Amino acid sequence: MAQKRYEISDEQWDQIKNLIPIAKTGRPPKDNRLIFNAILWIARSGAAWRDLPERFGSWKTVYSRFCKWRNDGTLLTIFRELTSEADYENLSIDSTCIKAHQHSAGAKKGAINIETKQHIGLSRGGHTIKIHAVVDGLGNPIYFQLSSGNLHDSTQAVDVLSNIDIKDSNILADKAYGTNEIREYITSKKASYTIPPKSNAKNPWDCDWWLYKERHLVECFFNKIKHFRRIATRCDKLADSFLAFVYIAAIFILSK
């Protein structure tokens, strides 16, 4: 099949096609690859669902399948399969701040809390959301988590790391992660850390600055996913939908 702009290649599709359930609705059901390419087009272009090109069929069908894969864990299953052989020797943790577009507002009031559920925080930079990520020694992502953009990275680090088995791993992070709580948590899990102390630390510790250079891998990954315009600016009202697009981008990158 000829590959078009914003579409997955034959080699990439072969890696994930058996992890996507066969659709049981439609006359006949839309091909999973066509639907995945349609979602990928939305992720890369940043366009609204209604602007989906006609070659993908009805945007409502594509959106419905997107919601299904988001809610039933299909995207997470694919992501975990592609990261099943990750290199846990060195893990880099960091976050990136994403501007929330005005279209991300308007979710039902009362039913949800915009900060704790939709992770949109108000700070000097406006309404923002943070993507917290952990990448392995090859720069491939192994875990994502969202938070409001006005929350400091150090307040989320232990929660992020608690979702990963870090035993025998070395955690690379910048000075923001050098709190006693974070370092004690890492040590309690029989892991080590390469985190430089702040200049005003009362009891500074040694840091392997040569190894610390490897932390650039997580920054490189953030650069890659921000090529997906749907991620570079959050337009989705629901945090679950925004995170689903993060998984879409990660799947595309991991399968290349």
N, C-alpha and C positions, 0 to 999 in steps of 0.2 A: 504494500500500500504506500502510495506517495505521501511523504510527510509534508504537511503544510505548516505555516507559521503558527506558533503557539500549540502545536499538537505533539503527542507522544509518538516516539518511533516504534518500529516493530520490535526491536530488541528490548526496549523499556516495557512494552505491553506484555511481552512474553513472561516477564518477571512477576507481574501482578494479576494477570487475567484470571488465574484460578482462585484468587483470594476474594473476588467480587461475586456475590451471589447472583444467580440468574434471575432476571426480572420475571414476575408472574402476571404483571398487568400490562395492558396495551394490546392493540390489535394490528399487527403483532407487536410484542414488546420492543422498545428501542434497544439497539445494540449497546452493550455496556461501554465499548470503546468509544463510540460516538458520544455518549453521555459524558464520559470522563474527559474527552477532548473539549467538549462544550464547557464544562466546569473549569478546565484548565485555561480556556480562552478568557473566561470571566476573570480568573485569578491574575492572568498576565496583563490583560488590557485594562482592568479596573472599571470596566463598563457596567452599567446597570443590567439586570437580568433581562429586561424588556428589549435591550439593544442587541441581544444575541443574534448572530447572523442566521438567515433562514436555512442554511445548509444543515444546521443542527436540529431543525424541527422546532416544535413549540417550546418556548422558554419555560412555560409552566411545567411541562414534562421534565425538563432538565432540572428545574428548581426542586421539584418533588423528589426526584432521585437523589439530589444533593442532600436534601433534608433527611431522607431515609438512611443514606450512608453515614451522615453525621450522627444520627440518633442511635443507629443499631451497632455502632462501633466498627463498621467496615473500614473506614479510613485509618482508625487507630490500629486495627489488625494488620493492614498492609504495612503501615509504618513500623510496627514492631517486628514484622517478618523481615523487612529490609535492614533492620538494625540488630538482628539476632546474632551476628558475628562481630559485634563492635569491639574495638580495642579499648579495654578499661584501664590500661596501665596509667595513662595520664588523662584526666578529665578536666575540661575547662568550663567554668560557669560564668555567666554574665547576663546582662539584660540590655534591651534596646527600647527606646521610647518611641511610640508611634502617635502621630497626631490623629485625633478623632475628628472626622469630617462631620459637618452639621447634620448629614443624613443619618449618622449613627444615633442621634437623639430621636425620641418619639416612641420608645417602647412603652408598653402599658404601665401607667403609674399605679403604685400601690401594690401590684402583684410582684414587683421586683425592686431591688435597691440598685440604683445606677452605679454605685461605687463598689459594693461588695459582690454583686451578682454580675453586672455588666462590665465591671473593672474600668470605668471611666472616671478619672480623677481630675480635679481642677487644681492647677498650679500656675506658676508664673508664665509658663509656656502655653497656657490654655488647657483645653480638655485633651487628656492623653491617656494612653494605655501602655503597659510594659509587657514585652515578651521576655520571659526568663527562659534561658536555654542552657543545656549541658551538651557539649560535644565531646567525642572521643579523641583518641590520639591521632586520628586521621582527619579530624575536622568534621566528622559526620555527626549529625544531631542524634541524641538518644532520649531526650526528654524536653518537654515544653510545659510552661505554666504561665498563666496570665495574672496580672495584678494591675491595680490603678496606677497611673503614671506618677502620682504624687507620693508614692510609698518608696522609702529608701531600700536599696537592694539588700542591705544587711538584715532587714526585717523579714525577708522572704527566703533567704538562703537555706536555712535549716529545713524549712518545709519542702523546698525544691529537692534538696539532697536526700531527704527521707524517702523519696519515691524511687531511689536508685540504690542498688547494692554497691556501695563504694569500698567494701573491704579490700584491702591490699592495693587500692588505687591511690594516685597522687592527685590532689585537687589543686588546680591552678586558678587563681583569681586575683583581681586587683585589690588595692588598699581598702576599698569599701567593704570587703569581706573579711577584714582582719580583726573582727571583734572577738572577745574572749568566748562568747557563746558559740560562734561558728567554729572556731579552732578547737574548742573542747569537744564539740559534737563530732567533728571529723576524726579526732583522736580516739574518741569512745567507740567509733565504728572500725577501729583498727586500720585506719587509713592515714595518709600523710598529707601535708599541704605545702604548696609553694605560693605564699602570699606575702608580699612585702609589707613591713610595718609602716605606719604613718610616721611622719617626721617628728611628731610630738608624743610618740608612744613612750610610756614610762619605762617599760621593760621590753625594748625592741628585741626581736629574734632574728636569727640568720635567715637569709633567703638566697636560694640558688638562682642568681640572675640569668645565668645561661639557659637553664631549664624554663625560667619564667617567660622567655621569648616565645615559647610554644603557645602561650595564651592567645596569640594573634589568630589562632584557628577559629575561635568562637567569633571574633570580629569579622573574619572573612566570611563565615557562614551568614551572619546578619546581612552583610553586603549582598550576598547571593539572593536571599529571600526578599530583599527590598527591590529586586528587579521585577517582582510581582506587584503590580500597582495596587491590587486589592489589599495587599499587606502593607505597603509603604504608607498608605493612608487608610485608616479604618472607616469604612462606610457602613458596615453591618450594624444593625441595631443590637443583635444578640452576640454576646461574647462567644457562645458556642459556635456560631457561624464563622466568626472571625478566626477562631482557633482551627476550625475545619479547613479553612483556606491555608493556614500555616502548615497543616498536615499535607495538603495537596501540593504545596510548594516543596516541602521536604521529600515527599514521595518522588516527585519529578527529579529532584537533585540526586537523591540516593540511587535511583534506577539508571542514571546516565552511565 
